[in-house]
């Protein structure tokens, strides 16, 4: 277009071109229904690029030309998800599906949402074998993309996601102020084969399978590399939603619930404008988001199993890899009632396809040393392709398991892998066993530190006796101590721990607190900003709650709850160290085995030295909230809103320690609702049912009763 064109003409021309190109992107990458040739598409793109090159002030972030990839990133930023990215519970058999459906139906009948013999309605979808991603749109524009990470915090991959032509940079139609879309990034098998041919032609490394190719492509620090990879995206869920107008059910499509039911302000469904999961996915499509069309509304376990069988039969004919199907209760109101357990929803499950098995040669047996010194035998295998990956190692669990299966070096063995499960050796093919093989014997010395390996009479696992002297145990102990449930030292990952231990800089947990920015910045992939962030996290970790510090020490048999109980009972680390077995047995749920383990830990001088070194480094734990007995034994509580001083995790742990249970939904079985500021529909429902509502002060006072 001539440079003499008016600004209004240019704006109109650019708008029309961009809309046309994005429409062709949607037709090709989302609907698989291209309407123009590649040459015509390239002509339109070249025309848009020419106008934008002449008028760079008119370029906008959502333009199709901005998908080509920006300059390389120094590192990925951490992104905290506004709503957790939860995992799913797995099922493998028909019995698992029937049990899941029964649990759901029983709960919904108890709550009055399901009547008589009525069957539960589910949405069944593919379980894609790719990489989970969260996309955040604000005012319809893509502003952030992040990997799942640990479910709470992921890696920011916005620049890379922007290169995917199946991901709209701007939503169509009517969209909310904020929309977090969850879905999967994957590569079609045909695209994967072409990618590997191109990689091989350039002399680059070829990928093992489409899943690894997708994950590796999305985690490139150079978005221009990602832009050259044939990645696709399918949406299947959501996180935070703000400002969405309620949507009505189309005529002739009634469901168990015909109107959107308000969710609590701490619910994953808060802000959802629809009544069902199916309607939410239909809504996504109106905004131009890609949603797989092979989803089905089904009723009852039999309907789910029919879908599973049909999908399994056509699995190899699909253009992409799937490793199972996913069932979700369709009604969002019913999802609210069912709630969550740990990190997984009670209203959904993944029904995985059967494990895949192959045979290969067992070349040798090595041992790995765990955090507590546990010796785990690992089979060294002749490489074999199983379940979509090349397997060279597989777990053998322990010496007794090796003897039970009668697995020997030199055997041809059956290797099994299902989904992301660690490959395992099922057993030997005895007909192919060569002469001269012998039973496996656990080594007597640790392969890492040379310390003696011993096995107690009442245990199935042998252990290295080296303790923190053993570098393998030291590395894993440090990683454990840095974890979110322990000292929560953000930025101290396994790779950095390996470098710190291997260089000899860190010999104990206490040494971490002497690290300085200048020296950390010299380590691989750190940089000054990362070093400053880690030192700040270490300073914050100097004042943990006492129970977290006890858990961080890695005492065998002492989990998160036991560590908290010890902290509440004794009040200080000095008192715990001085306690004899009789005193330890007085602590809630501490039995003889745990008491002996605690005593053994603190009788080791090097462990006492670490505690004293922590004190010298300024580690000064805060007291727990006080001793708790079984004040809530057998009672179910619901937490809603924001409490003045307690986090949701802290309040939950306190309830569990007091013998209670925590539910995500209010019902007639709820004993108490603990409510803070901005409590939502759960508080309203509690008041309607006449359930006692506690503020934080009343809640803490109740815990002190026994």
Secondary structure, DSSP 8 states (H G I E B T S, - for coil): --TTS-HHHHHHHHHHHHHHHHHHHIIIIISS---S-HHHHHHHHHHHHHHHHH-GGG--TTSGGGGS--S--SS--EEE-SS---B--EE-SHHHHHHHHHHHHHHHHHHTSS-TT---EEEEEEEESSEEEEEEEETTEEEEEEE-TTSSEEEB-HHHHTT-TTS-SB--SS--SEEEEEEEEE--HHHHHHHHHHHHHTT----SSHHHHHHHHHT-SSHHHHHTS--EEEEEEEEEEES-------TT---S--S-----TTSTTTT--SSBHHHHHHHHHHTT----S--EEEEHHHHHHHHHHHHHHTGGGSSS-EEEEEEEESBHHHHHHH-EETTEETTEEEEE---EEEEEEEEEEEEEE-TT-BEEEEEEEEEEEETTEEEEEEE---HHHHHHHT--TT-EEEEEE-TTS--EEEEE-GGG--TT-------SB-TTT--BEE--TT-S--EETTGGGSHHHHHHHHHHHTSTTTT--TT--HHHHHHHHHTTS-SSGGGGGG--HHHHTTSTTTHHHHHHHHHHHHHHGGG-BHHHHHHHTT-TT--HHHHHHHHHHH-SHHHHHH--HHHHTTSTT--HHHHHHHHHHHHSHHHHHHHHHHHHTT---B--S----STTTT-EEEEESB-SS--HHHHHHHHHHTT-EEESS--TT--EEEE-BT--HHHHHHHHHT-EEE-HHHHHHHHT--
